[in-house]
Amino acid sequence: MGVDFLVTLRVGREDLEGLRSLRRGRLNDLADEHFRERIGEFFRRYPYDEWYSLNGEEFKEYKKEYNDVAPFPWQKIPDQ
């Protein structure tokens, strides 16, 4: 059996308590620490620019909807 720690699901507390009868086992200590860290990453908020990964043409389209963004050096195209 495997677990994908990159996938996080929201489950209401009442619903989760109702599923107790379906428990089949527990994580070992190492997996438990890894799980706690992955869940912690879900709640951290890092500042980032969502357009940093776009190339020049993609940035040009993105800028049509969001006027107040500035391109990164790799996103500048000659006609800007």
Backbone bond lengths (Angstrom), bond angles and torsions (degrees), N, CA, C in turn:
res aa  C-N    CA-C-N  psi(-1)  N-CA   C-N-CA  omega(-1)  CA-C   N-CA-C  phi
1 M - - - 1.437 - - 1.529 108.46 -
2 G 1.321 116.43 143.12 1.448 120.87 179.28 1.508 111.51 -130.87
3 V 1.316 114.79 163.20 1.463 121.08 -179.93 1.517 107.83 -130.45
4 D 1.318 117.61 133.70 1.452 122.07 174.43 1.517 107.82 -97.78
5 F 1.335 116.87 103.11 1.451 121.28 -177.02 1.530 112.76 -76.12
6 L 1.331 118.24 -5.23 1.456 120.48 177.74 1.523 111.93 -82.67
7 V 1.321 117.49 -12.11 1.460 121.77 -179.58 1.525 108.84 -101.97
8 T 1.320 115.70 123.51 1.457 120.78 179.46 1.517 108.70 -119.05
9 L 1.309 115.98 129.05 1.457 121.46 178.89 1.523 109.53 -114.99
10 R 1.307 116.72 144.09 1.469 120.77 174.78 1.517 108.51 -96.12
11 V 1.305 115.27 125.41 1.464 121.52 178.06 1.518 107.23 -130.37
12 G 1.302 116.52 129.60 1.462 120.83 178.62 1.524 111.60 -62.18
13 R 1.321 117.12 148.14 1.463 121.31 -177.33 1.522 111.89 -58.37
14 E 1.322 117.01 -44.52 1.461 119.98 -179.96 1.522 111.27 -61.73
15 D 1.335 115.90 -41.98 1.465 119.80 178.42 1.527 110.51 -64.39
16 L 1.325 116.02 -42.15 1.461 120.42 -179.92 1.525 111.33 -63.33
17 E 1.320 116.82 -42.05 1.462 120.17 178.39 1.526 110.89 -64.56
18 G 1.314 117.45 -31.21 1.450 121.31 177.90 1.521 113.54 -70.50
19 L 1.339 116.28 -17.78 1.464 120.82 -178.89 1.528 113.38 -94.75
20 R 1.309 117.89 6.83 1.473 120.96 -177.88 1.521 112.87 -55.33
21 S 1.312 116.46 -35.47 1.467 119.27 -177.43 1.531 112.40 -67.02
22 L 1.323 117.51 -14.38 1.466 121.10 -178.71 1.528 113.40 -91.81
23 R 1.321 118.45 -1.86 1.466 121.65 179.91 1.519 110.27 -61.08
24 R 1.312 115.62 136.57 1.461 120.59 179.39 1.517 112.99 -117.75
25 G 1.305 118.18 -15.09 1.460 120.51 -178.34 1.505 111.05 179.39
26 R 1.315 115.57 -174.54 1.461 121.74 179.55 1.508 108.71 -127.81
27 L 1.330 115.75 159.98 1.462 120.75 174.80 1.520 109.23 -75.87
28 N 1.347 116.17 148.35 1.462 118.08 173.49 1.526 108.30 -73.91
29 D 1.319 117.85 172.52 1.474 121.69 -173.49 1.526 112.32 -58.67
30 L 1.325 117.52 -43.22 1.462 120.66 -179.05 1.531 110.77 -64.98
31 A 1.312 117.13 -46.41 1.464 120.91 179.57 1.529 110.93 -65.60
32 D 1.331 116.44 -35.11 1.462 120.12 178.91 1.528 111.01 -63.80
33 E 1.346 116.81 -43.02 1.470 119.88 177.93 1.533 110.82 -65.03
34 H 1.334 116.72 -39.96 1.453 120.47 178.55 1.536 110.26 -63.48
35 F 1.306 116.43 -43.00 1.463 121.46 178.45 1.529 111.19 -61.53
36 R 1.314 116.69 -43.96 1.474 120.27 179.33 1.518 111.18 -61.77
37 E 1.335 116.86 -40.12 1.467 120.38 179.02 1.525 110.49 -66.22
38 R 1.322 117.98 -42.77 1.461 120.97 179.90 1.535 110.83 -64.90
39 I 1.304 116.96 -39.99 1.468 119.51 176.93 1.527 109.68 -65.30
40 G 1.334 117.19 -39.37 1.463 120.78 177.58 1.517 112.16 -60.00
41 E 1.344 117.34 -37.32 1.457 120.68 178.76 1.528 111.13 -63.20
42 F 1.311 117.15 -30.55 1.459 120.99 178.58 1.528 111.10 -62.11
43 F 1.319 117.22 -33.68 1.462 121.04 -175.59 1.522 113.59 -93.79
44 R 1.326 118.27 -10.32 1.465 120.40 177.01 1.509 109.22 -76.05
45 R 1.286 115.34 149.32 1.458 120.36 178.15 1.518 108.82 -124.11
46 Y 1.340 116.03 108.04 1.453 121.47 177.79 1.525 108.66 -101.37
47 P 1.338 117.82 134.74 1.455 119.00 176.19 1.537 109.53 -72.08
48 Y 1.289 116.53 135.95 1.451 120.48 177.73 1.519 109.03 -155.24
49 D 1.296 115.59 162.17 1.459 121.72 176.20 1.517 107.26 -103.78
50 E 1.313 116.72 118.90 1.460 119.64 -174.87 1.524 112.47 -69.02
51 W 1.314 118.70 -13.35 1.454 121.24 -177.64 1.530 112.65 -97.80
52 Y 1.336 119.23 3.26 1.464 120.47 -175.45 1.526 113.14 -63.74
53 S 1.316 118.62 -26.10 1.466 120.78 -176.47 1.524 113.43 -89.05
54 L 1.314 117.69 -2.77 1.463 120.90 -177.80 1.523 111.29 -78.25
55 N 1.331 116.32 147.93 1.465 119.20 172.76 1.526 108.11 -85.09
56 G 1.323 117.60 -176.90 1.460 121.12 -175.18 1.513 114.29 -59.66
57 E 1.327 116.66 -46.06 1.466 120.34 -179.21 1.534 111.46 -66.99
58 E 1.319 116.61 -41.32 1.465 120.46 178.76 1.530 110.44 -65.11
59 F 1.343 116.27 -39.48 1.466 119.73 178.93 1.527 110.51 -64.02
60 K 1.322 116.29 -38.78 1.468 120.64 179.51 1.538 110.20 -59.37
61 E 1.317 117.62 -42.62 1.468 121.64 177.25 1.531 111.08 -68.06
62 Y 1.329 116.49 -40.42 1.469 121.54 179.77 1.524 110.11 -62.39
63 K 1.326 116.69 -39.94 1.465 121.73 -177.00 1.533 112.01 -66.56
64 K 1.319 117.78 -23.31 1.467 119.98 177.51 1.521 111.17 -62.27
65 E 1.315 116.44 -33.08 1.464 120.21 -179.32 1.528 112.25 -92.78
66 Y 1.337 116.76 -31.55 1.467 121.24 -178.23 1.530 108.33 -121.55
67 N 1.328 117.01 96.49 1.463 122.22 -173.36 1.517 114.24 -71.93
68 D 1.320 117.79 -26.59 1.467 120.53 -170.78 1.529 113.89 -88.73
69 V 1.320 118.98 16.91 1.465 121.03 179.99 1.519 110.13 -97.44
70 A 1.314 116.03 148.04 1.460 121.97 178.18 1.526 108.92 -111.86
71 P 1.316 117.74 138.15 1.465 119.82 -177.91 1.529 111.71 -74.29
72 F 1.320 114.66 151.15 1.455 121.05 170.52 1.526 107.53 -80.37
73 P 1.331 118.21 162.26 1.479 119.76 -176.76 1.530 113.94 -53.50
74 W 1.309 119.48 -37.34 1.466 121.30 -178.06 1.525 112.67 -77.17
75 Q 1.328 117.50 -5.10 1.463 120.90 -178.68 1.527 112.70 -102.26
76 K 1.308 117.08 -6.35 1.469 119.78 -178.29 1.511 109.34 -75.49
77 I 1.317 114.74 132.57 1.457 120.64 175.31 1.523 107.74 -117.62
78 P 1.318 118.36 153.25 1.477 121.50 -170.73 1.518 116.22 -52.17
79 D 1.330 119.66 -32.64 1.467 120.20 -176.38 1.514 113.89 -82.56
80 Q 1.349 119.55 6.94 1.479 121.28 179.49 1.502 110.65 -96.73
